[in-house]
Amino acid sequence: MNSESVNPATQDALASNVTEPADAKPGYRWIILILAWSCYLMSSVDRFAWGSLSLRAQGELGVSLAQLGTFVTAYFVGYIASNCISGLLTDRLGPRVTLSCAVIGTGIFTSAFGITPTFWVGLALQFGMGFATGADYAACIKIVTAWFPRQLRGRALGLWFTSTSLGVVAANSAALALAGIWGWRGAYEGLGALTVVVGIVGCLLLQDGPQDVEQRPPAAQIRTLLQNRNLILVSLAGFGALWGTWGFAFSSNALMVKGVGMSQETAAAIVATFGIGGFLAKPLVGLASDWLGGRRKWPTIVSLVGFVIMLFTFGSIRSPWAFFVAGPLLGVTAFVYSPLLAALVAESVPRARTGTASGFSNALWQLGGVLVPVTVGYAFSQTQSFTISFTVLAIGPLLGILCLLGVRERQPDQAPA
């Protein structure tokens, strides 16, 4: 059903009937949230590790700075390809099976990357890592929204999304420390082994939802989703937002080292503060969204405006101490929108198709991860300008703001949770 073919009152009635989980096992929902958080945390650490370890691997693999970016591109090509099908699989097989397979597969490919002998084998393994990891997003969104009703969903997703921010912190602290002891190869092998263990625990303890049968659609209706105006606009907005976020996460280390003359250790510490800012902000914005009756659109727009401002600010400073101040503030704006966008996607479709919708939107969102490292790397190589590189990053969230202005949000709940 096209979102524009019914009036708002009818849409709200339909949404309340198909998206709200039964209030069964209210205590166990928090265990589910912790398990989903842990799974996504390990996937995020494995993903972001290359940002802090790439310069250590550069000499051994014999690749240029531009070629380092192609590893990120290979990862995201696999990630996007996986998202295109994993949402459907999540709706058909259930999120527990899909998430467990994704995390265990990610761990296997991560460990294998630690023993890669050549540049081309490394590209193939990064693609495999991305393909395995790509299934975890839709599965996590589906399982969290299945267990948490709308009046608790903002805070639940806000807490869950802290895993990506903490992943940035861990990749720029723990992974770098492991590399100092075991080398970059040993760091990847250790991270991969731990990821496999977390995936096995998730397989044993996760449950699809209080009422699993209600989550499975009788048949996929892709064309219906493609006709959903809100879903398309939110997906485009996420592409722009993630362009800026992943661009910073994957490129800022090298940009600060090459463009400002900073040491690798200092650059990694600054990027870690970026992750800490996002870690603290996500639960707060999710809670605020719930207290506003489930409003998601305008808080997201405000956060993206702040993101644009902070990207321009970060690109204009040169003092290490100023970077340490700007880093966490940039992290707040670069991550805080993510639970709100995820909630907008989940609430734009029936509950039984949240996996497919989340997979579709995330595939488009992650295109930014494919394009931005190469684009920023090219911009810097042509201009040698730190400021211009961050201007390129700011284009993404500007696009996101324009798209969100066209979203027709569901009416807020009458009373806050």
C-alpha positions as CSV (number, residue, x, y, z in Angstrom):
1,M,0.0,0.0,0.0
2,N,1.4,3.4,-1.0
3,S,1.8,5.7,2.0
4,E,0.0,8.4,0.2
5,S,-3.1,6.3,-0.8
6,V,-4.7,6.5,2.7
7,N,-5.4,9.4,5.0
8,P,-3.2,9.9,8.1
9,A,-5.8,8.6,10.5
10,T,-6.1,5.3,8.6
11,Q,-2.3,5.1,8.4
12,D,-2.0,5.5,12.2
13,A,-4.6,2.9,12.8
14,L,-2.9,0.4,10.5
15,A,0.5,1.1,12.0
16,S,-0.7,0.5,15.6
17,N,-2.2,-2.8,14.5
18,V,0.9,-4.2,12.7
19,T,4.0,-2.6,14.3
20,E,3.5,-2.9,18.1
21,P,4.8,-6.0,19.8
22,A,2.8,-7.7,22.5
23,D,3.9,-6.8,26.0
24,A,5.1,-10.3,26.8
25,K,8.3,-11.1,28.8
26,P,9.0,-7.4,29.6
27,G,12.1,-8.2,31.5
28,Y,13.6,-10.5,28.9
29,R,13.5,-7.7,26.3
30,W,16.5,-6.1,28.0
31,I,18.5,-9.3,27.8
32,I,17.7,-9.4,24.1
33,L,18.9,-5.8,23.7
34,I,22.2,-6.6,25.4
35,L,22.8,-9.6,23.2
36,A,21.9,-7.6,20.0
37,W,24.2,-4.8,21.2
38,S,27.1,-7.2,21.8
39,C,26.7,-8.7,18.4
40,Y,26.7,-5.4,16.6
41,L,29.6,-4.1,18.8
42,M,31.9,-6.8,17.6
43,S,30.9,-6.4,14.0
44,S,31.6,-2.6,14.4
45,V,35.0,-3.1,16.0
46,D,36.0,-5.5,13.1
47,R,34.7,-2.9,10.6
48,F,36.5,0.1,12.0
49,A,39.7,-1.6,12.8
50,W,41.1,-0.9,9.4
51,G,40.9,2.8,10.0
52,S,43.5,2.6,12.8
53,L,45.5,-0.4,11.5
54,S,45.8,0.5,7.8
55,L,48.9,2.6,8.1
56,R,50.7,-0.2,9.9
57,A,49.7,-2.6,7.2
58,Q,50.6,-0.3,4.3
59,G,54.3,-1.1,4.2
60,E,53.9,-4.8,4.6
61,L,51.3,-5.1,1.9
62,G,53.1,-2.7,-0.4
63,V,50.1,-0.5,-1.2
64,S,49.6,3.3,-1.7
65,L,47.4,5.5,0.4
66,A,44.8,5.5,-2.3
67,Q,44.9,1.7,-2.4
68,L,44.3,1.6,1.4
69,G,40.9,3.2,0.6
70,T,40.0,0.4,-1.8
71,F,40.0,-2.1,1.1
72,V,37.2,0.0,2.7
73,T,35.4,0.1,-0.7
74,A,35.6,-3.7,-1.0
75,Y,34.2,-4.1,2.4
76,F,31.2,-1.9,1.7
77,V,30.5,-3.5,-1.7
78,G,30.1,-6.8,0.1
79,Y,28.1,-5.1,2.9
80,I,25.7,-3.5,0.5
81,A,25.2,-6.6,-1.5
82,S,24.4,-8.5,1.7
83,N,21.9,-5.8,2.8
84,C,20.0,-6.2,-0.5
85,I,19.1,-9.8,0.4
86,S,19.6,-10.1,4.1
87,G,16.5,-8.1,5.0
88,L,14.3,-10.6,3.0
89,L,16.1,-13.5,4.8
90,T,15.6,-11.9,8.2
91,D,11.8,-11.6,7.5
92,R,11.6,-15.2,6.3
93,L,14.1,-17.0,8.6
94,G,13.8,-14.8,11.7
95,P,16.4,-12.4,13.1
96,R,18.0,-14.9,15.5
97,V,19.3,-17.2,12.8
98,T,20.3,-14.4,10.5
99,L,22.1,-12.4,13.1
100,S,24.0,-15.4,14.5
101,C,25.2,-16.5,11.1
102,A,26.2,-12.9,10.2
103,V,28.3,-12.4,13.4
104,I,30.0,-15.8,13.2
105,G,30.8,-15.3,9.5
106,T,32.2,-11.9,10.2
107,G,34.5,-13.3,12.9
108,I,35.8,-16.0,10.5
109,F,36.6,-13.5,7.7
110,T,38.2,-11.1,10.2
111,S,40.6,-13.7,11.4
112,A,41.4,-14.8,7.9
113,F,42.2,-11.2,6.9
114,G,45.0,-11.3,9.6
115,I,46.9,-13.8,7.4
116,T,46.2,-12.3,4.0
117,P,49.3,-12.7,1.9
118,T,48.6,-10.2,-0.9
119,F,46.7,-7.0,-1.7
120,W,44.2,-8.9,-3.9
121,V,43.5,-11.6,-1.4
122,G,43.0,-8.9,1.2
123,L,40.4,-7.2,-1.1
124,A,38.5,-10.5,-1.4
125,L,38.5,-11.1,2.3
126,Q,37.3,-7.6,3.0
127,F,34.5,-8.2,0.6
128,G,33.7,-11.4,2.4
129,M,33.8,-9.6,5.8
130,G,31.4,-7.0,4.5
131,F,29.1,-9.6,3.0
132,A,28.9,-11.5,6.3
133,T,28.4,-8.3,8.4
134,G,25.8,-6.9,6.1
135,A,23.1,-9.1,7.5
136,D,23.4,-8.0,11.1
137,Y,21.8,-4.5,10.8
138,A,18.3,-5.6,9.5
139,A,18.3,-8.6,12.0
140,C,19.1,-6.3,15.0
141,I,16.6,-3.7,14.0
142,K,13.9,-6.3,13.6
143,I,14.6,-8.0,16.9
144,V,14.8,-4.8,18.9
145,T,11.6,-3.4,17.4
146,A,9.8,-6.7,17.9
147,W,10.6,-6.7,21.6
148,F,10.1,-3.0,22.3
149,P,6.8,-1.0,21.7
150,R,6.9,2.4,20.2
151,Q,6.9,4.3,23.5
152,L,10.1,2.5,24.4
153,R,11.6,2.1,21.0
154,G,13.6,5.4,20.8
155,R,15.6,4.7,24.0
156,A,16.1,1.0,23.0
157,L,17.4,1.9,19.6
158,G,19.5,4.7,21.1
159,L,21.1,2.2,23.5
160,W,21.6,-0.4,20.8
161,F,23.3,2.2,18.5
162,T,25.9,3.0,21.1
163,S,27.6,-0.2,19.9
164,T,28.8,1.6,16.7
165,S,30.2,4.5,18.7
166,L,31.9,2.2,21.1
167,G,33.2,0.2,18.1
168,V,35.0,3.4,16.9
169,V,36.5,3.8,20.4
170,A,37.6,0.2,20.7
171,A,39.1,0.2,17.1
172,N,41.2,3.2,17.9
173,S,42.3,2.1,21.4
174,A,42.0,-1.7,22.0
175,A,42.7,-2.7,18.4
176,L,45.7,-0.4,18.2
177,A,47.0,-1.7,21.6
178,L,46.7,-5.3,20.3
179,A,48.6,-4.3,17.2
180,G,51.4,-3.0,19.4
181,I,51.7,-6.4,21.0
182,W,50.9,-8.9,18.3
183,G,51.2,-6.7,15.1
184,W,48.2,-5.7,12.9
185,R,47.8,-9.3,11.8
186,G,47.5,-10.6,15.3
187,A,45.0,-7.9,16.2
188,Y,42.7,-9.1,13.3
189,E,43.1,-12.7,14.3
190,G,42.2,-12.0,18.0
191,L,39.2,-9.7,17.1
192,G,37.9,-12.4,14.7
193,A,38.1,-15.1,17.3
194,L,36.2,-13.0,19.9
195,T,33.5,-12.2,17.3
196,V,32.9,-15.9,16.7
197,V,32.4,-16.5,20.4
198,V,29.9,-13.6,20.7
199,G,28.0,-14.9,17.7
200,I,27.7,-18.4,19.2
201,V,26.4,-16.9,22.5
202,G,23.8,-14.9,20.5
203,C,22.7,-18.0,18.6
204,L,22.0,-19.9,21.9
205,L,20.2,-17.1,23.8
206,L,18.4,-14.8,21.3
207,Q,14.7,-15.1,20.6
208,D,12.9,-13.7,17.6
209,G,10.2,-12.0,19.6
210,P,7.4,-12.4,22.1
211,Q,5.2,-13.7,19.2
212,D,7.4,-15.0,16.5
213,V,4.6,-15.9,14.1
214,E,3.5,-12.2,13.8
215,Q,6.9,-11.2,12.4
216,R,6.9,-13.4,9.3
217,P,5.1,-12.0,6.2
218,P,3.2,-14.4,3.9
219,A,5.2,-13.0,0.9
220,A,7.7,-10.3,0.2
221,Q,6.3,-7.2,-1.4
222,I,9.3,-5.3,-2.7
223,R,7.3,-3.1,-5.1
224,T,5.1,-2.0,-2.2
225,L,8.2,-0.9,-0.3
226,L,9.6,1.0,-3.3
227,Q,6.3,2.9,-3.5
228,N,6.6,4.0,0.1
229,R,7.5,7.7,-0.1
230,N,8.7,8.1,3.5
231,L,10.9,5.0,3.2
232,I,12.6,6.3,0.1
233,L,13.2,9.8,1.5
234,V,14.5,8.4,4.8
235,S,16.8,6.0,2.9
236,L,18.2,8.9,0.9
237,A,18.7,11.0,4.0
238,G,20.6,8.1,5.6
239,F,22.9,7.9,2.6
240,G,23.8,11.5,3.1
241,A,24.2,11.3,6.8
242,L,26.4,8.1,6.7
243,W,28.5,9.7,3.9
244,G,29.7,12.2,6.6
245,T,29.9,9.7,9.4
246,W,31.8,6.9,7.6
247,G,33.9,9.4,5.8
248,F,35.2,10.7,9.0
249,A,35.6,7.3,10.7
250,F,37.6,5.8,7.8
251,S,39.5,8.8,6.5
252,S,40.1,11.2,9.4
253,N,43.2,9.3,10.8
254,A,45.0,9.5,7.5
255,L,43.9,13.0,6.8
256,M,45.2,14.3,10.2
257,V,48.5,12.4,9.7
258,K,49.0,13.5,6.1
259,G,47.2,16.8,6.1
260,V,48.1,18.3,9.5
261,G,51.3,16.4,10.3
262,M,49.9,14.7,13.4
263,S,51.3,11.4,14.8
264,Q,49.3,8.2,14.3
265,E,48.8,7.8,18.0
266,T,47.4,11.3,18.5
267,A,45.1,11.0,15.5
268,A,43.7,7.7,16.8
269,A,43.1,9.3,20.2
270,I,41.2,12.1,18.6
271,V,39.0,9.7,16.6
272,A,38.4,7.8,19.8
273,T,36.9,10.9,21.4
274,F,34.7,11.1,18.3
275,G,33.2,7.7,19.2
276,I,32.8,8.6,22.8
277,G,30.7,11.6,21.9
278,G,28.3,9.5,19.9
279,F,28.2,6.8,22.6
280,L,26.9,9.3,25.1
281,A,24.4,11.1,22.8
282,K,22.5,8.3,21.2
283,P,20.5,7.0,24.3
284,L,19.7,10.6,25.3
285,V,18.2,11.5,21.9
286,G,16.3,8.2,21.8
287,L,14.8,8.9,25.3
288,A,14.0,12.5,24.3
289,S,12.3,11.2,21.1
290,D,10.1,8.9,23.2
291,W,9.2,11.7,25.6
292,L,8.2,13.8,22.7
293,G,5.6,11.2,21.8
294,G,7.7,9.4,19.2
295,R,8.8,12.4,17.2
296,R,11.8,11.5,15.0
297,K,11.9,13.9,12.0
298,W,12.7,17.3,13.5
299,P,15.2,16.0,16.1
300,T,17.0,14.2,13.2
301,I,17.1,17.4,11.1
302,V,18.5,19.4,14.0
303,S,21.2,16.8,14.6
304,L,22.2,16.9,10.9
305,V,22.4,20.7,10.9
306,G,24.8,20.4,13.8
307,F,26.8,17.7,12.0
308,V,27.3,20.1,9.0
309,I,28.5,22.9,11.3
310,M,30.9,20.6,13.1
311,L,32.4,19.2,9.9
312,F,33.2,22.7,8.7
313,T,34.6,23.6,12.1
314,F,36.8,20.5,12.3
315,G,38.1,21.1,8.8
316,S,39.2,24.7,9.7
317,I,41.2,24.0,12.9
318,R,44.8,22.8,13.2
319,S,45.7,22.8,16.9
320,P,45.8,19.3,18.5
321,W,44.0,20.6,21.6
322,A,41.3,22.1,19.5
323,F,40.8,18.7,17.7
324,F,40.4,17.0,21.1
325,V,37.7,19.5,22.0
326,A,35.9,19.3,18.6
327,G,36.2,15.5,18.3
328,P,33.5,14.5,20.9
329,L,31.2,17.3,19.7
330,L,31.5,16.1,16.2
331,G,30.9,12.6,17.4
332,V,27.6,13.7,19.0
333,T,26.3,15.1,15.8
334,A,27.7,12.4,13.6
335,F,26.0,9.5,15.4
336,V,23.0,10.9,17.3
337,Y,20.7,10.8,14.3
338,S,21.1,7.0,13.7
339,P,18.5,5.6,16.2
340,L,16.0,8.2,14.9
341,L,16.5,7.3,11.3
342,A,16.2,3.6,12.1
343,A,12.9,4.2,14.0
344,L,11.6,6.2,11.1
345,V,12.2,3.3,8.8
346,A,10.7,0.7,11.1
347,E,7.6,2.8,11.7
348,S,7.0,3.5,8.0
349,V,6.2,-0.2,7.2
350,P,4.2,-3.1,8.8
351,R,6.1,-4.9,11.6
352,A,6.4,-8.1,9.5
353,R,8.5,-6.3,6.9
354,T,10.8,-4.3,9.1
355,G,13.7,-6.6,8.1
356,T,13.2,-6.1,4.4
357,A,12.7,-2.3,4.8
358,S,15.8,-2.0,7.2
359,G,17.9,-4.0,4.8
360,F,16.9,-1.9,1.8
361,S,17.4,1.4,3.6
362,N,20.7,0.3,5.1
363,A,22.0,-0.8,1.7
364,L,21.4,2.7,0.3
365,W,22.9,4.3,3.5
366,Q,26.1,2.3,3.2
367,L,26.7,3.4,-0.4
368,G,28.2,6.4,1.3
369,G,30.8,4.0,2.8
370,V,31.7,2.7,-0.7
371,L,32.0,6.1,-2.3
372,V,33.3,8.5,0.3
373,P,36.7,7.1,1.1
374,V,37.7,7.1,-2.6
375,T,36.1,10.6,-3.1
376,V,37.8,12.2,-0.1
377,G,41.1,10.5,-0.9
378,Y,40.9,11.9,-4.4
379,A,40.0,15.4,-3.2
380,F,42.9,15.4,-0.8
381,S,45.4,14.1,-3.4
382,Q,44.3,16.8,-5.9
383,T,44.2,19.7,-3.5
384,Q,46.4,18.7,-0.4
385,S,43.7,20.6,1.5
386,F,42.4,19.4,4.9
387,T,39.6,21.9,4.7
388,I,38.4,20.9,1.3
389,S,38.3,17.2,2.3
390,F,36.0,18.1,5.2
391,T,33.8,20.2,2.9
392,V,33.3,17.1,0.7
393,L,32.2,15.2,3.9
394,A,29.7,18.0,4.7
395,I,27.9,17.6,1.4
396,G,26.3,14.3,2.6
397,P,24.4,15.6,5.7
398,L,23.3,18.6,3.7
399,L,21.6,16.2,1.3
400,G,20.1,14.4,4.3
401,I,18.5,17.6,5.6
402,L,16.8,18.3,2.3
403,C,15.4,14.8,2.0
404,L,14.0,14.8,5.6
405,L,12.0,18.0,4.9
406,G,9.8,16.0,2.6
407,V,9.1,13.2,5.1
408,R,5.5,13.0,6.5
409,E,5.9,11.7,10.0
410,R,3.3,9.7,11.8
411,Q,1.3,11.7,14.4
412,P,3.0,11.7,17.9
413,D,1.6,9.7,20.7
414,Q,-0.7,11.5,23.0
415,A,1.3,11.0,26.2
416,P,5.0,10.3,26.7
417,A,6.2,7.0,28.1
